[in-house]
Amino acid sequence: MTPKAPTDVPTLAPSVAELEAQELRLTLPHFTYDDAWTLGTLLVDLARERGAPVAIDITRSGQQLFHAALPGSTPDNDAWITRKRRVVERYAASSLLVGTRFRAKGSTFEDDSRLDPDVYAAHGGAFPITVEGAGVIGAVVVSGLPQLEDHAMVVEALERFIAG
């Protein structure tokens, strides 16, 4: 199967304000084990429709609730998942937002975060699971596409998940 590009992937990186608004909009009323399965399988379906060679991971409170590796993904994708998820856990924001905040200040995450880039990656694809009244409780991560596409796939899945 020939990979298909997503139809609604932004060509320009979103601004800090756009990413912050996106995170507020995608706050959930709750997030259960069953919700992780539903969101994870929704992401798998999106990736399969597009022939996307991605790995998908969902964690809550440090526990992996969902993981899938689709054809074409590699062990490197799992390493990226771990590094991007750590950014969400440390900053309580999407990995794309964190990287964008550094770039908006005329810097880079790698140069100015004082964190080991072998441990943390502020590249798009990791998004906080934020629950009303509880804050960030976990992360949903996609790795295998260019960073804006990884991010867009997670956002699209969360939008569909919320729409129910």
C-alpha positions, -999 to 999 in steps of 0.1 A, spaced: 0 0 0 13 34 -9 13 59 20 -12 87 16 -5 121 30 -31 134 55 -54 158 38 -55 184 66 -19 186 78 -8 221 83 21 232 61 32 259 85 40 253 122 12 265 144 20 294 168 24 292 205 -11 307 210 -26 283 185 -10 253 203 -20 265 237 -56 270 225 -56 235 210 -46 220 244 -73 239 262 -99 227 237 -88 191 239 -92 187 277 -112 156 286 -139 150 312 -122 117 322 -97 92 309 -102 55 317 -85 22 305 -114 18 281 -108 54 268 -72 46 262 -82 16 241 -107 36 222 -83 64 215 -55 41 206 -75 20 182 -88 53 166 -52 63 160 -44 29 145 -74 32 122 -63 67 111 -27 55 105 -39 24 85 -62 46 63 -31 67 54 -6 39 53 14 57 79 44 38 93 40 49 129 42 37 164 15 48 189 17 49 226 -7 60 254 4 63 291 -15 74 322 3 81 355 34 63 343 15 31 331 15 22 295 -22 16 286 -18 12 248 10 6 223 9 -4 187 36 -5 160 24 -5 124 42 -18 94 71 4 85 77 16 120 110 8 137 125 5 172 137 41 166 101 52 168 98 37 202 129 57 213 113 89 199 81 81 217 99 78 250 119 111 245 88 131 234 66 117 262 92 128 287 88 164 274 51 162 281 57 148 315 82 175 324 64 205 309 28 195 310 24 206 274 27 190 240 62 183 227 55 206 197 43 234 220 75 231 241 97 232 210 77 261 195 81 281 227 119 278 226 119 288 188 96 318 196 123 331 219 149 328 192 165 296 206 161 259 204 151 233 230 183 214 224 205 245 230 187 261 259 167 236 279 197 222 297 182 187 292 199 158 275 186 155 239 191 117 242 165 117 270 141 146 259 129 155 224 107 186 219 95 174 185 58 172 176 39 140 183 34 138 220 2 154 234 -8 157 271 -39 138 283 -55 166 303 -85 158 325 -108 185 338 -101 191 375 -70 168 375 -46 184 350 -22 164 329 -24 127 338 -6 112 308 3 114 272 -6 101 238 23 99 213 27 91 176 61 87 160 71 79 124 60 109 104 74 144 101 68 161 135 39 183 123 21 153 109 27 132 141 12 161 160 -17 166 136 -26 129 137 -28 130 175 -49 161 175 -73 147 148 -77 115 169 -84 135 201 -110 156 182 -128 125 170 -126 109 204 -141 139 221 -168 142 194 -176 106 202 
